Amino acid sequence: MAENLGDFEQLVMLAVMRLDEDAYGTSIREELKARAEREVSPGAIFTTLERLESRGLVTSRYGEPTPERGGRSKRFYKLSAEGRRSLARSLRAVRRLMQGLEPKLERS
């Protein structure tokens, strides 16, 4: 049985998917701020990414060291095949639960 994803995990995974090859901590944080209108601490991003990686839902690799980062490397993330499947299942469940509720949501 697949594990359930929390809403923040879904958002982080969607940002990773959207950013594709450019998904690293800061870019994920900026994507969440721009698209989800959520201010998120770097610690929350990295804790979530570590948890997702330990569950096999994302993978990571280090890029080349850059002078802008004082010679440090960025850590880039991408969804694993299981991560894509898990995210798709989770989003399908949300869509099914939302069916017919749009009018009620608009009244809020």
N, C-alpha and C positions, 0 to 999 in steps of 0.2 A: 504494500500500500504506500502510495506517495505521501510525503510529508506536506502539510499545509504551509503556505507562504503567508507571512504577515503583510500588512499593507505597505509598510516601509520597505520591506524586502522586495515587494513587487515594484515599487517606484525605483529603487536602486537598480534592479535588473532591467527595467525598461530603459533607464538612462544608459546603462552599459550597452544595451543592444542598439540604442539610437546613436551613440557616440562611436560605435564600431571600433576601429583601430586606435581611436584617440581617447579611450576610456581609462582614465587614471583618476586618483582621488580628487584633485581640484576640478577637473573638467566634469566629473560626476556631480560634485557639489554645485557647480555653476549651472548645470543642466537642471537639477532639481529646483534651484532658485528661479530660473527662467520659466520653466514649463509647469512645474507643480506649485510654484509660488510658495516654496518652503525654504526657510533658512535652516540649515542643518550644520551642525558642528563637524569638523573634520573627524573627530573621534567617533561620532555616530556612523559616519560613512565607512571608516576603516574597520570598526567592530562588525558592522553588517557584512562587509566584503569578506572578512576573515571567517565569519560564521557560514556564509554561502560557499566559500571555498572548501571549508572543512566538510560540508555536506555534498560536495561534488557538483555544485550548481554553477559555479564560476571557476575559471582558471586564471592564473596570472603569470606574467613574465616581466623581466626587467629590461628596460630599454638601455640605450647607450648613455653613459654619463654626459651631462651637459654643463658648460661653464655657468649658465644662468642659475643652476641649482648647486653651485659650489662643487661641481664634480660628482654630484650624486645622480643616481639613475632614477627615472620614474618607473613606477610599477604599473603596468597596464593589465587590464582585466577584460575578459570576454566570457560570454555564457558558454557553458558546456552543452553538449547535446541534451543531457538530462535536465540542465537548467532551462533550456528552451521548451522542452516538453512540460516541465513542471510549471513554468510561467504560463504557457498556453492553457493548461488544465485550470489553473487558478483564475485566469481571466475569463475563461468560458463559464466557470461557476459564477463569477460576479455578473457577467452579462445575463445569465439565466435568472439570477435573483433580481436583477433590475428590470426585467421585462414587465411592462405595464406600470411601472412605478414613476415614470418620467413626469406625468401630471402632478403626482403627489410631491415630488421633489421640487417642481417649479413653484408650488404654493408656499414653500418654506421661506 
